[in-house]
Amino acid sequence: MRNLLRHPLSLIGTGLVFFSFLSIVSLLVIEAMLGRANPYIGIFTYMVYPALLLLGLFLIPIGALLERRRRVKGGDLPPYPKIDLNNARTRAVLLFVVAASVVLLGLISTVSYQAYHFTESVTFCGELCHSVMEPEHTAYKESPHARVTCAECHVGSGAGWYVRSKLAGAYQIYSVLFKKYPRPIPTPVENLRPAQETCEQCHWPEKFFGAQLKVVTRFGHDENNSARQVSILLRTGGGSPTTGITAGIHWHMNIANEIHYRASDAQRQKIPWVRIKDNQGRVTEYFDKTAALKPEELQKLETRRMDCMDCHNRPSHIFRDPDGAVDTALLSGLIDGSLPYIKREAVQALSRPYADKGKAREGIATSLDSFYLTRYPEIHRQKRPAIQKAVAEVQKIYQTNIFPEMKVDWRTHPDNIGHTLFPGCFRCHEGNHVSPEGKVIRKDCQLCHTIIGQEAKVPRPAEVAAAEKFDHPWPLGGKHAQLSCNQCHWRGRGLVAECATCHTRPADAPMAFSCASCHLKEQSLQPVAACETCHPARSELHLNTTHSAAPCTTCHIPHEWKVAKREPCLSCHPDRTEHNAGVACRDCHLFRTVAKAP
């Protein structure tokens, strides 16, 4: 056997096996020491060296078979090998082969498992092809889905879609190696997995209902960067009859309604035909009366069923426009809004064309700094740190949203949420889609949202907390104003403005709350609160002229919760006019306190 392994192919295979094995082990140790995944170490650890290892294992027996075949033809060896396990040398060789196979199989299994996870990781998808995927990966890290891996949306679960994605990835590798990829990478992604199998694993459409408040804050291009705030009530609605609310934006969800459409452009921004099947089974077709398409041309277009991605088409790779991005930075305090014209100058600096990111950083810094140096020298001197912070934030906005090397910015990829920058909702709800019966897909703002407030003056972020004040449904004073909300609302939200709502008197305690939570201990000597606060109803005895002017404590010791004598009233009322002398006072009058003195 040793002589058979001297064939050149076997020698090359043996060298590849040892080299790959040692390289894989070394890189695994390096990766463990680094404590984080590295895309370039990963591709060699889990892809390149394992491939060389398998190639070496394949070459070793091929070379041995070729060498044996040569010797069989020369008559040096019999046609078939003889395996004699009684021979100690044969047993040693067999044991070595088995042990080596077990070790290599264990290594290959481990590496294959790690390779599967590596190819599904964000590191592999976003950082390996850095120049190509930089815009998408950068925007992804700033998105609401930054903790959702690329594969969870682009691949999903199951072996079938995993294999399909890797087959598609083979062409992508070819495109990157030979620079065949387009700039920018076109969207939408072809053959993307249905949203029901990806998005809806976290977002449950049947639970979408109700409305949501959205507050939009915009800053002007004037010297004071004047703020304007618009409060919008978004009619989110739902798509399931089980919730009892089937109107609103999510009416489009494919639960009880089916919506199909045909788009005449690759980015699906022009939709000449819509078909709606409602929850009653009624089918209506709508045609765009402005589209110059013949019926046979319309039939050739792909028919798609509407799902989440037709509106939420950029849930992770969001490229923000300069105006909106600067507004967000001003609202969050990352840019000092007291700097004059900072909104206008920042937007202008972001909107200029730059050859690359390096030129952009220099241009933004020079533009903003020179503006305040020449126009506002005193502010430039006094607020130098604020200007530098604004420059850094504007540079970050550019690096996050504009990528000149890939020809990507907010204009290259439409965002179908809303209708401000792109058609979005107006692809269908523009008022031009009409059915043969004359029904029109309405262009009605109230279908999706209601403007509930517009304010021209908005407090700065530092002043917002001081300006906010909650008006309680009924006035709270004294001790009630100092209580935490939960101390009353642990019973529920909809409380009634009555003392008995909170101050119930169970049989084993005078009150649900301890007296000390509202009253001082000295209450028995000097009342802190007027008796009428808790005892607004007084009997006719208390309302007569004799008692109306006297305080309650003239006769009652406050909150001395003792059992009264049978006839304590006689101490002050010996003459019981119009009362039956044989009837005790307690038979008609209930008492909570005792007389102060006989």
Secondary structure, 3 states (H helix, E strand, C coil): CCCHHHCHHHHHHHHHHHHHHHHHHHHHHHHHHHCCCCHHHHHHHHHHHHHHHHHHHHHHHHHHHHHHHHHHHCCCCCCCCCCCCCCHHHHHHHHHHHHHHHHHHHHHHHHHHHHHHHHCCHHHHHHCCHHHHHHHHHHHHCCCCCCCCHHHHHCCCCHHHHHHHHHHHHHHHHHHHCCCCCCCCCCCCCCCCCHHHCHHHCCCHHHCCCCEEEEEEEECCCCCCCEEEEEEEECCCCCCHHHCCCCCHHHHCCCCCEEEEECCCCCCCCCCEEEEECCCCCEEEEEECCCCCCHHHHHHCCEEECCHHHCCCCCCCCCCCHHHHHHHHHHCCCCCCCCCCHHHHHHHHHHCCCCCHHHHHHHHHHHHHHHHHHHCHHHHHHCHHHHHHHHHHHHHHHHHHCEHHHCECCCCCCCCCCCCCCCHHHHCCCCCEECCCCCECCCCHHHCEEEEEEECCCCCHHHHHHHCCCCCCCCCCHHHHHCCHHHHHCCCCCCCCCHHHHCCCCCCCCCCCCHHHCCCHHHHCCCCCCHHHCCCCCCHHHHCHHHHCCCHHHCECCCCCCCCCCCHHHHCCCCCCCCCCCCCHHHCCCCCCCECCC
